[in-house]
Each structure stands twice: as structure tokens, then as C-alpha cells.
Amino acid sequence: MKTLINFISLLVVCCSYAQDPQLFQYNWRLESIITDTNSFIPDSNPDPNTGTFNHIVFHNQNDGVPYYFQFGVYGSVLGDNLIFSNNQSFVISSITLTLGESSSASGFLVDYFLFEDQLNDVIYNPFYYTFTTQNNTIYLDITNSEGSVATFYDNVLSQEEFLRQKVKVYPNPVVDKLFIESNQTNIQELLIYDLSGRIVLKQDSLENYQFDVSKLRQGIYILKIYTSHGEVQKKLIKK
């Protein structure tokens, strides 16, 4: 293990090209890192208390905070300002390592996969990413410019099931104020339909996570929530 004492600013260049939303939907666990000369297979039962929490998480931009990623817990690798291209790739301008004792996975990722020449801050840019699905597992392959591949995986959820877990609506039945909370996805529009399919209420944005439905008559409605990851539909009962 290596003790990482210095902070290097990590600016991972990010642009307005479309990036695949699947990057942000999953908590990607490391399966392997394969290079021409070395390979790394993590412990199958990592212990987060010793800094071997070998996941990479990509975070969407929000409220002026740019895209970024984090790998590991102690001695973690951080990336800010990711710049995506329209060919499923991104560029990293510099790497930040937090203080503390790094896990062997973090050390290998930095030494053999991210940096071509760590002393001179030369990075293996660009990085390409692809997805494959087998049974109930989705795999993320990230390939650097040298052809080395880091493979991550997570359990597959359908898009609607993902949104159902990330978007919470309460109370239901509702009298006047409907509260809508979302995690890892931005709410863009809310529509309420009656059972004939007619739009009876619409709201483009939420204020304090509230949706005023006091003007609705008592009955059963369909609530459609449009988010940055797609739409989810819920039955709504107005009392």
C-alpha cells in the first residue's frame, strides 16, 4: 500500500455533449483492471473500514457543480469537471488524491491506468466507455488511450424501476400539498391526468418539493413525473 500525502487538483474536463445516463444510475463496483503488463483483481469481500471500498460513482452536474467521479473511500481518487464527447468518451486534465492511506485498488488505478507519466502529470487521455448486460448484471468498461481496460459492474434495474426508487411521492392519498423528493435525478415537469386521459394540472418546476393539488376534485388520477432520466407514472388519490 502507498500513503498518498499530496493533493493534486483533479480537473476532469467536462463539456455539454450528451453522456450516457447509465453512468450516473449505478454504483459501479470494480471487477478488474487489465493492462499490457499488469492486472488487478480486487478482493471479493472488500472491507470499507480499511479503505478497500472499490466502487466508482459518477455524479451528474447540479446547481452549478460540474460532473465528477469518486473512486474508493480512504485515499480515494476524485475527478471534477468531466468533459464528455459525443462518442462516449471523456478527458481527464488532472487527478486528485485525498490524504490518507490508499487501497491497493486506488493505487493501481492511479499508477497503471490513469497516469502514463505520474511525475509529469501525463494522463492516458481520452477514456472511452461502453456498457454490456448479462443476465441481471450490467458491466461498464472504461478503456484508456493505451488500450488498458477497467471493468466495473452493478445489478440491473429497469429504467422505470430505477426511477421508482429515486422518486418518492407522499402523502397518497393527498388533501392539498403533494411532496415529491428525488435522488440522483432532476424533476423537469409534472402532469396530472384524470382517468379519461385529460390533463387537469401541470407544473414545470417544484418549489420546496411541493405540488399544490388542492384544486383537484376528489377521485383517482394519474401523476406523470418527467425527469432527466425519463418518466415515471404513479396512481394518485385525491381526498
N, C-alpha and C positions, 0 to 999 in steps of 0.2 A: 504494500500500500504506500501511497505517496501523500505527504502532507502538502496541501495547497495553501500557501500563505498569502499570495498576492491576488489582489483583484485586478483583472484585466477588463476594461469595459467591453461588454458584449453588445455590439450593434449588429443585429441580423437584418439586412436590408429588406424593406418590405414595400410593395407597390400595390396599385389599385387593380391589377389583373385578377381575374377570378381564380380563387383557390378552391380546391375540393372541400366541401363542408365536412366530409368524413374525418378529415384530420382533427377537427375540433370536437367530434362526437364521442371519442373513445379515450380511455385511459390506457395508453399503449404500453404493454409490458415487453421488455427486451427478451427475444428468443436467442439471437446470435449476432455477432459481428464477424464478418469474414473478409479478410484482405488477402493479397497475393502471398504474403509471408507469415501472417499470424491469424489466429482465430480466437474468439472469446465466446464461451457458453456459460451463462450465469448459473449460480446455484438455483436449483429448482424450488427451494424454500428460503428466499431471502428474508433477512431479519431487519426491519426498518430501524430498530434501535441501534444498529451498528453501522448505519449508513449504506446499506446494500438494498435500498428500495429502488429497483431498477425499472422505472417507468419513465416514459417521456410524455408530457402533456403539452399540447398546443392550445394557446389561448387566443380567442378572437379579439379583434380590436373593439374597444368600448370606451365611450366618453373621453375620447382623445388619447387613450392609451393604445399604442400600436400592437400589432401581432407580436407574440413572444412565445417561447417554449421553455420548459424546465425539465431537466433530467436528474433524477436522484434526489436525495434529501440532504445528507451531510456531505460537504464537499461537492455540492451539486453544480451542474453545468447550466448556465442560463443564457437565453437568447432573446434579444429585443429587436424591434423594428424589422421584422422579417419582410423581405421584398419578394413577392411571388411573381412568376412569369406565367404566360398563358399556356405553357407546355408542361404543366405540373412540375415545376422546378422552383427553387428559391436560392438566394445567395446570402451567405453569411459574411459580414465585413470584419467582425472580430468576436472573440469568445470571452465570456466572464466566468470565472471560477470562484465560488464562495469560499470564505475562510473555513478551515476545518479539515479533518482527515477524510480523504475521498474514498469511495468504494472502489474496488478493483474495476468495476464496470465503468464508472466515471473516468478513471484514469486511462483505461484502454480506449474509450470513446474519444477522449481528447488527444491522446498520443498517437493513435494509429488510424483514426477515422476522420476527425475534424481537421487536424493540422497536418499539412505537408511539411512545414518547417516551423515548429513552435517558437524557436528562438527569434525568428524574424517575422512572426505573425503571418505566415503564408498559409492560407486555408485551401482545402480541396473544394473549390467552387467550380461550377454550381452543383447543387444537390437535387437529384430527381427522385420523385416518389410515385409509387404505384400501389394499387390495392388488389388483393385476391381474396376470395372467400371459399372456404372448405368446411362443409357441414355447418356447424354453428360458430365457426371461428373466422374472423376477418384478420388478414395479415397486411401489414404496412412494410414495404421495402423502400428504404432510403439508400440511394446509390450516389457516392461521391464521384468527382471527376476522374479518379484513378480506377474506378470500377469496383471499389470495395462496397460491400452491402451490409447495412444494419437492418435486421428484421425484427419487427415488433408485432404483437397480436393482442386481440381482445375478443370477448364474446360478442356475437352479432345480435343487434336488436333491429327490428323493422323500424323504418322512419317514423311511422305513427306511434309505435310503442316507445321509441326514444322521446318523442315529443310529449307523450302522455306522462312520462316520468319527470320531464323537465318543466312542464307547465301545470301548475296547481290552481284550481278554481274552487272558491268557497265563499259563503255557505251555499249549499244547494240541497234543499230549496232555499230561495232567496226572497227577501222582502223588498229591500231598496238598494243597498250597496253590495255589489259583487266584487270580491277581491281576487285578483289574478296575479300570481307570482310565477316568474320564470327563472330558470337556471341554465346558463350557457347558451341561451338563445334570446334574441331580441323580438319583442312583440311589435308588429307593424300595423295591424288592423284587426278590429273586432267587428263581427257581424252577427246579428241575432235574427233568425228566421222563424216565422210561425210554421205550423205543420202543413200549410198549403204551399210553402216554398217562397213566400213573400218576405222581403227584408223589412223588419219592423224597427230595427235600431242599429246604428252604425257608429263606430268611434275609431278615429285614426291613431290615437295615442292614449296612453294611460297616465292619469295624474294620481300620484301616490298609490299606484297599483289598484285604483278603484274604477269601477264601471257602474254608473248610475242607471239602474233599471227600474226605478220607482214608477215610471210612467207606463210600464207594461201591465196589461191585464193579467189576471191570474190564469195560469194554464201551463202547457208544456211547450217549450221552444227548443230550437237547435242553435247552439253557440258555435260559431266558427272562428278560430283564432289563427291568424296568419302571422308566421314568424320568419326569421331569417333562415330557418332550416326547413320550412314547409308549413303545412297547415294541419291543425288538429281539430276534431269535431267532438262536442260534448252535448249531452242532453241537459237542458236547463229547466227547472221547475220554478215558476213564479208564484208566490203565495199572496 
